[in-house]
Amino acid sequence: MPACEGNVNESINQTCSKLQGWYQTTTPKNFDLLIFQCKSTFYLNGPPPHFRITPDDAHDLLARISLTYLLSVNEALPKVWETLDSLPFMRYASEYWHVHVKNCQENRYLTSLILKLFDRNNENSLRNAIFVCDPENRSREPYYPETKFVSQLYYASLFGFVHVCQDIVKNGTDVNAQGGMYGTALQAASFWGHRLIVQSLLEGGADPNARAGHYGNALQAATFGGHESVFQLLLESGAGVNVQGRLYGNLLQLASSRGHELIVRCY
C-alpha cells in the first residue's frame, strides 16, 4: 500500500488485525456492533489532524473488513430476509468484497483472507455470500430461488483469483465439475479473459472441449468475450474449432458477428 499522511497504513493494519482476531471469537451481531462503534467514534470525534486516505487505502480497508465479516459467519444462514435484518453488513460485504479487492494493490494479508474464504473449512462463509449476491447475476435479489452454489474453484475462476485457483487445483479437486451459468470453471475463466487461470486449469487436467453451460464450450466463451490470447491458448491445448456451440453454429460465425478479426484469422 502507498504511504500517506496520518499513519493511515499503520491504523488500517492495526484495525484490521483486531477485526481479523475478533471474528474467531465473536458472534455476527457483536461484529456489527463493533463496526458501528468504530464508525460512530470516527464521525463523532472527527478524523485526526492531517488525516488523508487514498482510494487504494480505502479499497484495501473495505476489502479487509468485508472479508473478515464474511469469515465471521461460518455457519449456513437461513435464506430469508430476516437474516439480513440481523446482519446489516452482510449484503454490502457479499456484494462488494471482490470489487474492493480488485481495486487495491495485492498484499499478503489480503491474499491470506481470500484464501481463507475459499478454504474448504470455510465453505459456509462463501456460500452465504453467494446466496446473498449471485456473482453470475448481480441484479438478482438476495436468496433468489434459482441461485445455486457451484464450487470454490468455479467462483475463484469467475472472479479471477489466480493464487486461489492454483491452490485449489494443487490440493486436488475435480477441475471438470459442471454447474453454473458458464458450465465449468474453465469456461468461466475463458469468458472473462483470465488467461493465467485458464492455463492453470488446463495444466490441472481441464478438458478444453467439455460441452456445458450457456456458451457450450470454452472456445465459444473466449470468443464471445473477445479474448484472443485465451482463444489461442485453448487452441494450443487441443480445443476443437469445429465443436458446435449453443448460441452460434460455429466459432467463425460467432467471431465474425462480434467483430473479433484476430480470432477470425486463426482459422
N, C-alpha and C positions, 0 to 999 in steps of 0.2 A: 504494500500500500504506500502511496506517496506521502511524504511528510507534509504536515500542515500545522497551523498555529494552534496554541492552546493545548498541546499534548493530546490531540484528538485520537491519534493512533493508540496511545497508551490507555486512554479512557475506554476506547472501544474494546481493546483486548481484555482489560480488567473486567468490564461489564459483561462481556460475552462469556468469559471464563467462569464467572459466577453463575450466569444463566445455564451454562453447559453442565456445571456440577449440580445445579438446582433441579434439573429435570429428572435426575436419578432418584431423588428422594421426595419430591413434591407431588401434589395432585394437580390436575389441569386447572381446577378452579383457583388454587393458590398461585399458580403460574400467571393466570390472568390478573390476579390481584397484584402480583409483583410488577408486571408490565404497567399496570395502571398507576401504581405508586411511583415508578420511575418517570412516567410521563408527567404526573402531577407535580413532582418535585422540580422537574425541568421548567415547566410552564409557570409555576408559582414563583420560583426563585430566579428564573431567567438564566440565560447562558452565562458562563464565566467570561471575564474580560478577554477581548481579542479572540473569542471563540470563532472558528471557521471550520466548516466541514465541506470537503469536495464531493462531487457526485459519486466518485468511486468509493469514498469512505461511506457515504450514505447507503449505497447499494450493498457494500460489504456488511455493514451493520444490520441492515434489514434482512439480508440473506442468512446471517448467523442466527438472528433472533427467530426468524421463521422456521429454520431447520430445527433449532433447539426446541421450539414449541411443538412441532410435529413429532419429534422424538420423545417428548414428554408424555405423549398419549400412545402407549404401546399395547393397546387392547382394542378389539373390534368394537367400534362405536355403533349404536343403533342408527339406522339410516332414516332418521326422522328430523324434521326441522327443529324440534326441541333441543336436539343435540347442539345445534349452532347457537341457540339461545344461551345454553350453559357454557359454551366455549366460544366466546365472541371473536377471538383472534383466529379461529380455525379456518374460516373461509378465506381471509386475506392470506394467511400463511400457505394454504393449499394452492391458491391461485397464482401467487406471485413469487414463491421461493426461488423457482428456477429462473424467473425473469431477472431477479436481482443478482443471482449467481452469474448469469451470462453478461451482466453489465458491470462487473467489477473484475479486478485483476485476480488471477488464480493465486491461491496461497495454501500452505499445508493445512492450516486449521480448518479452512472452509472445505477443502478436499476431504478431510477426515470426517466432517459432519455428513457430507454427501455419501461417502462410503458407508457410514452407519445407517443412513436412511435406506440404502439398498441392500443392507445385510439381511440374510435370511432370518436372523433372530429379531429383526425389527420390521417384519413384513406387514404387521398390522398398522404400523405408522404410515407406511407408503400406501397401503390400501385405503386408509381413512382419507388421505389427501386426494387420491384418485376419485373416490366416490363423491367427495365434495366438489372437486373441479376436474372434469374429464379432459385431459390434455388433447385428446383427439377431436373434441368439440367443446371448446370453452364457453360457447353460448348456452350450453345446457345448464339447467338449474341444478343445485346440489341434490344428490341422491336420485338422479334421473333413472327411471326403471331400466333403461337399455344400457346404462353404463356397466361394463363388466371389467373386472381386473384381469389382466393378461399375465404378465410376469415382470420380475425386476429387470431382466435383460431387455425385454421389449421396450419398457419405458426409458431405460438408460440409453438405448439406441435412438429412440424418438427424440429425447431431449438433447442428445449429442454429447454425453459424458464419456469420453474415451477411456479414462482410467477406470471408471466403474465397469464398463463393458469388458475391458481386459481382465479385471479382477474376477468378474462373474464367470467368464469363459474359462479362466485358469482354474477356478475352483470346481469346475465340472457342472455343466447344465446342458439341456437339450437346445442347441442353437437353432434347430429346425422346428421347434414347437410352433404351432399355428394358433392364431387368435387375434382379435382386434381388427380395426379397420384396414390396416396395411397387411394383415395376414401373417407376417413373420417379422422378426427383428431386423433381418437383412433388408426387407422391403421398406420398413420404416426409416432406416438409416439411408437407404438409397434415395428415397423421395426427398428427404431433407438435405441431401448432399454431404452427409458426414463420412467423408472418404476414409479416414483413419479407422472408424468403427466398421465400415464395410470391409476393409482389409482384415481387421481383427476377426470378424465373424467368418470370413472366408477361410482364413488360416485355421480357425477353430472347427471347420467342417460344415459351414453353412452351405446349403445347396443353392447355387445361383439360378437354377431352373425350377425351383419349387413353385407350384401354382397355388395361389391363395390370395385372399384379400381383395380390396377394391380395384387394384390395378392389374391383378392377375399374376405378375411376376416382377422380379427385381429390375430387369431392364426397362419394362414399361414404367415402373415407378420413377426410375432415374431419368428416363426420357421425358416424362410428364413434368418433372421438376426442372429439367434443363441442365442437369449436372453432367457435363461432358467427361470430366475426369473419372467420375464414378461409373459412368457408362463404359468407358474404355477399360477400367479395372475389372468390371464384370465380364466383359468380352474376353479379356486375357485369362479369366478364371473359368472359362468354359460355358458361359451363358449363351444360349442359342438365340440368334437373331430372328429365327423363323417361328419361335414359340408364340402362339397367339395369345393376345391379351384379352381383357374383358371390355375395355372401353373402345378400343380400336382394333381393326382386323389384324394389323401388323405394325411393327415398330417404325417402318419407313413412313407409313401413313400418319402415324402419331407425331413423329419428329417434324414432318413437313407441315402439318397443321399447326404446330406450336412454334414454327419458325426457328428450329434449332439446326442451323446449317452445318455446324461441326459434326453433329450426330449423324445427319444425313450423309455426310462424306465418308462415314465409317463403313457404309455399305459397298 
